[in-house]
Each structure stands twice: as C-alpha cells, then as structure tokens.
Amino acid sequence: MPSSAIRLPERSFSCIIIENLLAFFTGFSMSLIEFVAVVEVLIGAGVMLAAILRSLRIRARVPDSLRGRWLLTVVLMFCFFGGYLLFVGSLAAGGRLPLELVTGTVFLGGAVFVIIFVHISDITLRETRKKGEDLEKEIAERDRREGEKLRYQEGFEVLDRCTRRLIATAADRDVFLRTLCEGLRELAHADLAIVPLDDGNDETFTYQAACGRNAEMVLHRTMPKNDGGLCGWVFHHAETLCIPDLHHDFRVKQDVARALGVTTGVTAPLFRGEQVAGGLSAFRAGDPFDQVDAELLTLFSQRVSIAFANMKLLEDLEQRVIARTAQLRENQARLTHLAHHDPLTDLPNRLLFEDRLKQAIAKARRAQETAALLFFDLDRFKEINDSLGHSVGDLVLCEVGRRLRNLVRESDTVARLGGDEFVIILEQVDGEEGVAEVARKVIQAMALPLSVAGREIALTGSIGISLYPDDGADVDALMKTADDAMYRAKALGRNNFQFYRRKSPV
C-alpha cells in the first residue's frame, strides 16, 4: 500500500466481540430492545447458575431446621434459571412471548422468592437471637460456676484453717468452743454464729457458744428440743437445712429472729456416733444462704464431729490418766506407809523411828535442848500369848499402842520395834521431871484393866529412859542406854521406870 493511503484506526478486542454479537443477533432479526433483554437474561442466568452451584457446595452446612426451605429456594432458582433459558431460546427461535405473561410470571416468581427469603431471614434472625440468648445464659452460667468455684475454694481454705485451730485447742473445751464458733462465723460470712449442744437428755439443749450480733441474747440459754426453733429442728431431723427467708418459714421462731435482727439461716448437725450431739447454726441479715453455704457447712460439721469425738477421747484419756495417777499415788503412799509403819498397830516401825530420832537429836542439838527416849516393854507378855493365843496377844498389842499414842503430844513419836517392845521419843522436855511425869502416866495407863475375848487382863510394863545429850549423842547410843535402863527396871521388880544414870527405881 502506498504511504499516502489513509490508515484506519485499530479496533479493540471488546469492540470486535460486540460487533460479532450484534451480527449474531441481527441474524435472528432482533430489535435493540430485544437484544438488551436477551443480554440481561443471560447475565442473570449466569449469576443464577453461580448461586445454584454455590448452594450445592454449602448444602452440608445448612441447619436441619432450614433445610426444607433451603431446598425450596434452590428449586425456585432452578425454575428461574430454566425460565431464563426458555426465554432466550424463544427469542432466538423468533418466538414472541406476550409482555403481560412475561411480566406476570417474573413478578410472581419474584414475589415467591421474596416471601421465602423473608421467611428464611426471619428464622435466621430468631435463631441468631436465640443463640445470642443461649450464649448470654451460657456466659451467666459460666460466671455462676466460676463464682461457686471461687466460693468453694475460699471455703476449703477456711475449713483447713479452722480445722488446724480446732486441733490446736482440743485440750481446752472452752477455748475449743470459742474457736469453733469464730470459725463458723468466718466460713459462713455470718452476722451470728451459734453452737447448740445436747444436755445429755431427750428434752433440752443449750447454746454452749455464740459470737457475733446479739450473741449475748442466746449464749448459755437452755431450750426445749421440741420448741427450739431452727436449732431444735436439727436434733430431730439430723440433716443440714438452709432457709433463705427466715420470716416465711414455719420452723423458725419469728420473735427470736426479729430480736436477733437476722433474715436468713443455715444449720447442720453434729454427731456423736449415730446420735445427734448438737449443731452448727449461722445467721445473717442480707444475702440469703444458698446450697454452696449448706454444702460447706455440712463439710465443716463432719470435721467438727470428728474433732468432738477426738476431744471426748482425749478427755476420757485424761480422766483415766488422772484416775490412774491418783491410784498410783495412793498406792505409793500406802507402800510408803507400810514401809514405815507396823502392820499390826499402825505405829511407826523401826525404820521410821530411827529417822524420827535422828531428826529429834538434830533439832535438840541446834536448839541446845533436851530430848528423851523411853524404851517400854510389856511384862510377862509371853504368858498372854501362850495362854490366850496370838490373836488375843495381837489385840493386847494394839490396845497398848493406842494408849501410848493418847498419852503424848502430836510432836512426839510412839513406835513399835517388834514383839512387845515400844519406844517413845519426847522432844523439848523440861529435864528429868518432865520425862518422869510421862513415864508415870504410861505406868498408870497400863494398870487399867483390859477386857479381851471376855476376859479381864492386867497389864504392867517396864520403862528404860535415856536423855540426849547426857546419855548419848546418836541413835545407837541412846538406844543402848535406854535398853540397859529398861532391863534394870525389870530386874528391880518390873512395873517401874528407870533413867540410865539413876541406879535406884523411880
């Protein structure tokens, strides 16, 4: 082509497509309006086909409640799609559909589609709203469970703490009850905590411990079990009871509740074996007690019941230990007494006598005083034993010991050395005259007739006397000199007394 020729502008690809489409539809003798309608229908059909394909892919995710309506919508879309294709095919074949029929059909189909869509939307919105409400309920329930979990956790911590305190105070009942009451109030967040305990009968109980608001109104108050209000109820039913509103419960004494200023209460039993021994009761004004409070109180009452049982065992053990200790002391005292006293006359024996004499010597030495030792021997006692028997002889010895004991002061000592030998220790004496006066009383006391086994027995005795420090400075020396003096009294005719340094009978 010559360079001077006119060059036509190049056409774009889209223009070529449009020209070809125009040429295609012109071959079907379509007007411009029909052409535009066909294009719109084709576009709508494409969109509809895409929607149908997508609906087939998501059918597994459709809820069961919407599946029927969803299938109806898909069928309706198929109908629309088929109608569009029929419409295009009719135009392509040169057919003509009445405008009224086309318009009415489209309007009717659209109306049905809108109704179904609105219905599905309403169901969807309701389900969404229900899911929202369910979610709110689930959140509220979760918050409630979390709150209960926290309350249980705090309650268990208080339980452990109170249990340790109770174990530490189990040895003192009053401190134990006070600690128990304070722990109950802390556990239940109560304004008033009360511990009613059985009085050991079937009729009454007593509030043994109470702390908090108006506690003084009930502390140590005794109540009948049949008319004891909430605390009395637990003795008959042996189970935990939670009352959110005290003022509308027949088991509550309303005048007492109003006086105490409380509106809600919870109580749990304490057991001793299988029997109800008492209870734990908590009250407050404000938030009502609930099941969590009841369960925590039940756990606490179980632990306290065990603590009460242990405390009772401890008290019983202490009583047994006290009784056993007292018995051991009594036995020890009896053994000590037997070791130092004559089993027949119950007078001090030789062992205790020597100890008493040592003490008397030491005391006289410090005070520079005189002490005396009287050695008494019954005259002809062997004849009494041989003629009347040893049982009568024993009675005679007992009576001699009693008479001797009645003649001297509390500070003096009368002892039996064995057989018919007795000794007397006199402290703080006024020389020989004072000692001689006591010896004369002994001789006179023995002269009184003694009635034994229906027979009158005449007694006499011989007495030897030694003085500290004149006749000896220790036990052996005083014993020897007194014994020598006693034999001299016997040699001089019996029934008299002799001082060691004197040679003539007195």
Buried (B, 14 or more C-beta within 10 A) or exposed (E): EEEEEEEEEEEEEEEEEEEEEEEEBEEEEBEEEBBEBBEEBBEBBEEBBEBBEEBEEEEEEBEEEBEEBBEBBBEBBEBBBEBBBEBBEEBBEEEEEEEEEBEEBBEEBEEBBEEBEEBBEEBEEEBEEEEEEEEEEEEEEEEEEEEBEEBBEEBEEBBEEBBEBBBEBBEEBEBBBBBBBBBBBBBBBBBBBBBBBBBEEEEBBBBBBBBBBBBEEBBEBEBEBEEBBBBBBBBEEBEBBBBBEBEEBEBBBEEBBEEBEBBBBBBBBBBBEEEBBBBBBBBBBEEBBBEBBBBBBBBBBBBBBEBBBEBBEEEEEEEEEEEEEEEEEEEEEEEEEEEBBBEBBBBBBBEBBBBBBEBBBEBBEEEEBBBBBBBBBBBEBEEBBEEBEEEBBBBBBBBBBBBBBEBBEEEBBBBBBEEBBBBBBBBBBEEBEBBBEBBBBBBEBBEEEBEBEEEEBEBBBBBBBBBBBBBBEEBEBBBBBBBBBBBBBBEBEBBBBBBBEBEEBB
